[in-house]
Amino acid sequence: MFLRFFECLRRTGVPVSLREYLAFLEGLSAGLVTHDVTGFYHLGRLSMVKDERHLDRYDRAFAECFQGLEEITAEQVLQAVDLPPEWLEKLAEKHLTAEERAAVQAAGGFDALMQMLRDRLAEQQGRHQGGSKWIGTAGTSPFGAQGYNPESVRIGQETSRHQRAVKVWDRREFRNLDDTVELGTRNIKVALRRLRRWARDGAVEELDLDGTIRATAEHGWLDVQVRPERRNAVKVLLFLDVGGSMDPHVKVMEELFSAARSEFRHLKSFYFHNCLYEGVWTDNRRRWDRQTPTWDVLRSYGSDWRCIFVGDASMSPYEILQQGGANEHWNAETGKIWLERARAQWPHSLWINPIPERFWDQSHSIRLIRGIFQNRMVPMTLEGIARGTRELAR
């Protein structure tokens, strides 16, 4: 029954053995879990994951095999109630032509959009689909899922398709980037090596061959000389945008992250979503309850650190310019203010964008971010990374 789950785990890189899979089945047969989705998830993880490095891969495999399982209650299973059709198939999405999109009117600003949402919530009764006013699905209303509107509050939709949502009303889970990815990182490492600045510090642990020869010749006996190992002294802060519109770029992000981890001894990385605000985090599984205040990061790392932001900068302009415009929470200060603080603290800063450079002028938010960084934005290509490291090395 769960053979597909076992195969999916192996395919995503979890080194689960047949013995561990059988132990998982024995646990189910013994009734350790019945209709508890959380318990089922933890039983599988306990039985088949041996190393915490593989937890994220397990999560991906579990989501692929059992997506939507948590929506089915134990009562419905026990009573054998027929599942509603909308649980078994995705509602029709709204795909409009360019002319039809141009005809859809925006709300007229962030405040107007939020007031409109409050009014609709007070008036609406029941579910709607395909319309242009109420909160529903597959329509052109500013509120709902699987539809289109140039200014929208996305409610109940698992992925972003137009990268235009002003607010997302669902608590989404993002995954950490895998820093063990090696495929395709060699050329990125070569590009990042332009940032190297060699220094000798720390304990004396390396043979100084030239010094040994010189000292031996001077003293007339073997005089072994040692010196500190030559290390890359550059310190790098890495801010990584995750989730939403960044999902299609995960592979190249992981390659960049893995290459940076191998090239820089002094590397600190933090995650953010869309734009920098008052909090960042180091573990996407704990991003809601274990954030690091951005002020602490600004105070902890001096201006000698090189700072690199990685993200597509594709969002609603309100997320950058508007108080309270953040996608998933209320921000007391605008994203623009926080980005400017980061630029002031780390003058050697750069934004790497996975969106091809030829499309940047078509996005208002990309133009805004590029202006804040004084045009120090480069594409996530080998040429772009090489160009950016030359800028940071100055």
BELNORPE-V211586 format. One record per residue. RES is the residue in one letter. SS is DSSP state (H for helix, E for strand, L for the rest). OMEGA is omega as a letter, one per 20 degrees, with the letter a starting at -180 (* if undefined). BURIAL is b if it has 24 or more other ideal C-beta (glycine too) atoms within 12 Angstrom, else e. Layout:
RES|SS|OMEGA|BURIAL ; RES|SS|OMEGA|BURIAL
This chain:
M|L|a|e ; F|L|a|b ; L|H|r|e ; R|H|r|e ; F|H|r|b ; F|H|r|b ; E|H|r|e ; C|H|r|b ; L|H|r|b ; R|H|a|e ; R|H|a|e ; T|L|r|b ; G|L|r|e ; V|L|a|b ; P|L|a|e ; V|L|a|b ; S|L|r|e ; L|H|r|e ; R|H|r|e ; E|H|r|b ; Y|H|r|b ; L|H|r|e ; A|H|r|e ; F|H|r|b ; L|H|r|e ; E|H|r|e ; G|H|r|b ; L|H|a|e ; S|H|r|e ; A|L|r|e ; G|L|r|e ; L|L|r|e ; V|L|r|e ; T|L|a|e ; H|L|a|e ; D|L|a|e ; V|H|a|e ; T|H|r|e ; G|H|r|e ; F|H|r|b ; Y|H|a|b ; H|H|r|e ; L|H|r|b ; G|H|a|b ; R|H|r|b ; L|H|a|e ; S|H|a|b ; M|H|r|b ; V|L|a|b ; K|L|a|e ; D|L|a|e ; E|H|r|e ; R|H|a|e ; H|H|a|b ; L|H|a|b ; D|H|r|b ; R|H|r|b ; Y|H|r|b ; D|H|a|b ; R|H|r|b ; A|H|r|b ; F|H|r|b ; A|H|a|e ; E|H|a|e ; C|H|a|b ; F|H|r|e ; Q|L|a|e ; G|L|a|e ; L|H|a|b ; E|H|a|e ; E|H|a|e ; I|L|a|b ; T|L|r|e ; A|H|a|e ; E|H|a|e ; Q|H|r|e ; V|H|a|e ; L|H|a|e ; Q|H|r|e ; A|L|r|e ; V|L|r|e ; D|L|a|e ; L|L|r|e ; P|L|a|e ; P|H|a|e ; E|H|r|e ; W|H|a|e ; L|H|r|e ; E|L|a|e ; K|L|r|e ; L|L|a|b ; A|L|r|e ; E|L|a|e ; K|L|r|b ; H|L|a|e ; L|L|r|e ; T|L|r|e ; A|H|r|e ; E|H|r|e ; E|H|r|e ; R|H|a|e ; A|H|a|e ; A|H|r|e ; V|L|a|b ; Q|L|r|e ; A|L|a|b ; A|L|r|b ; G|L|r|e ; G|L|a|e ; F|H|a|b ; D|H|r|e ; A|H|r|e ; L|H|a|b ; M|H|r|b ; Q|H|r|e ; M|H|r|b ; L|H|r|b ; R|H|a|e ; D|H|a|e ; R|H|r|b ; L|H|r|e ; A|H|a|e ; E|H|a|e ; Q|L|r|e ; Q|L|r|e ; G|L|a|e ; R|L|a|e ; H|E|r|b ; Q|E|r|e ; G|L|a|e ; G|L|a|e ; S|L|a|b ; K|L|a|e ; W|L|r|b ; I|L|a|b ; G|E|a|b ; T|E|r|b ; A|L|r|b ; G|L|r|b ; T|L|r|b ; S|L|r|b ; P|L|a|b ; F|E|r|b ; G|E|a|b ; A|E|r|b ; Q|L|r|b ; G|L|r|b ; Y|L|r|b ; N|L|a|b ; P|L|r|b ; E|L|a|b ; S|E|r|b ; V|E|a|b ; R|E|a|b ; I|L|r|b ; G|L|r|b ; Q|L|a|b ; E|L|a|e ; T|L|r|e ; S|L|a|b ; R|L|a|b ; H|L|a|b ; Q|L|a|b ; R|L|a|b ; A|E|r|b ; V|E|r|b ; K|E|r|b ; V|E|a|b ; W|L|a|e ; D|L|r|e ; R|L|a|e ; R|L|r|b ; E|L|r|b ; F|L|a|b ; R|L|r|b ; N|L|r|b ; L|L|a|b ; D|L|a|b ; D|L|r|b ; T|L|a|e ; V|L|a|b ; E|L|a|e ; L|L|r|e ; G|L|a|e ; T|L|a|b ; R|H|a|e ; N|H|r|e ; I|H|r|b ; K|H|r|b ; V|H|r|e ; A|H|a|b ; L|H|a|b ; R|H|r|b ; R|H|a|b ; L|H|a|b ; R|L|r|b ; R|L|a|b ; W|E|r|e ; A|E|r|e ; R|E|r|e ; D|E|r|e ; G|E|a|e ; A|E|r|e ; V|E|a|e ; E|E|a|e ; E|E|r|e ; L|E|r|e ; D|L|a|e ; L|H|r|e ; D|H|r|e ; G|H|r|e ; T|H|r|e ; I|H|a|e ; R|H|a|e ; A|H|r|e ; T|H|r|e ; A|H|a|e ; E|H|a|e ; H|H|r|e ; G|L|r|e ; W|L|a|e ; L|L|a|e ; D|L|a|e ; V|L|r|e ; Q|L|r|e ; V|E|a|e ; R|E|r|e ; P|E|r|e ; E|E|r|e ; R|E|a|e ; R|E|r|e ; N|E|a|b ; A|L|a|e ; V|L|r|b ; K|E|a|b ; V|E|r|b ; L|E|a|b ; L|E|r|b ; F|E|a|b ; L|E|r|b ; D|E|a|b ; V|L|r|b ; G|L|r|b ; G|H|a|b ; S|H|r|b ; M|H|a|b ; D|H|r|b ; P|H|a|e ; H|H|a|b ; V|H|a|b ; K|H|a|e ; V|H|r|b ; M|H|r|b ; E|H|r|b ; E|H|r|b ; L|H|a|b ; F|H|a|b ; S|H|r|b ; A|H|r|b ; A|H|r|b ; R|H|a|b ; S|H|a|e ; E|H|a|b ; F|L|r|b ; R|L|r|e ; H|E|a|b ; L|E|r|b ; K|E|a|b ; S|E|r|b ; F|E|r|b ; Y|E|r|b ; F|E|r|b ; H|L|r|b ; N|L|a|b ; C|L|r|b ; L|L|r|b ; Y|L|a|b ; E|L|a|b ; G|E|r|b ; V|E|a|b ; W|E|a|b ; T|L|a|b ; D|L|a|b ; N|H|r|b ; R|H|a|e ; R|H|a|e ; R|L|a|b ; W|L|a|e ; D|L|r|e ; R|L|r|e ; Q|L|r|b ; T|E|r|b ; P|E|a|e ; T|H|r|b ; W|H|r|e ; D|H|r|e ; V|H|r|b ; L|H|a|b ; R|H|a|e ; S|H|a|e ; Y|L|a|b ; G|L|a|e ; S|L|r|e ; D|L|r|e ; W|L|r|b ; R|E|a|b ; C|E|a|b ; I|E|r|b ; F|E|r|b ; V|E|a|b ; G|L|a|b ; D|L|r|b ; A|L|a|b ; S|L|a|b ; M|L|r|b ; S|L|r|b ; P|L|r|b ; Y|H|a|b ; E|H|r|b ; I|H|a|b ; L|H|a|b ; Q|L|r|b ; Q|L|a|e ; G|L|a|b ; G|L|a|b ; A|L|a|b ; N|L|a|b ; E|L|r|b ; H|L|r|b ; W|L|r|e ; N|L|a|b ; A|L|r|e ; E|L|a|b ; T|L|r|b ; G|H|r|b ; K|H|r|b ; I|H|a|b ; W|H|r|b ; L|H|r|b ; E|H|r|b ; R|H|r|b ; A|H|r|b ; R|H|a|b ; A|H|a|e ; Q|H|a|b ; W|L|a|b ; P|L|r|e ; H|L|a|b ; S|E|a|b ; L|E|r|b ; W|E|r|b ; I|E|a|b ; N|E|r|b ; P|L|r|b ; I|L|r|b ; P|L|a|e ; E|H|a|e ; R|H|a|e ; F|H|a|e ; W|H|a|b ; D|H|a|e ; Q|H|a|e ; S|L|r|b ; H|H|a|b ; S|H|r|b ; I|H|r|b ; R|H|r|e ; L|H|a|b ; I|H|a|b ; R|H|r|b ; G|H|r|e ; I|H|a|b ; F|L|r|b ; Q|L|r|e ; N|L|r|e ; R|L|r|b ; M|E|a|b ; V|E|r|b ; P|E|r|b ; M|L|r|b ; T|L|r|e ; L|H|r|b ; E|H|a|e ; G|H|r|b ; I|H|r|b ; A|H|r|b ; R|H|a|b ; G|H|r|b ; T|H|r|b ; R|H|r|e ; E|H|a|b ; L|H|a|b ; A|H|a|e ; R|L|*|e
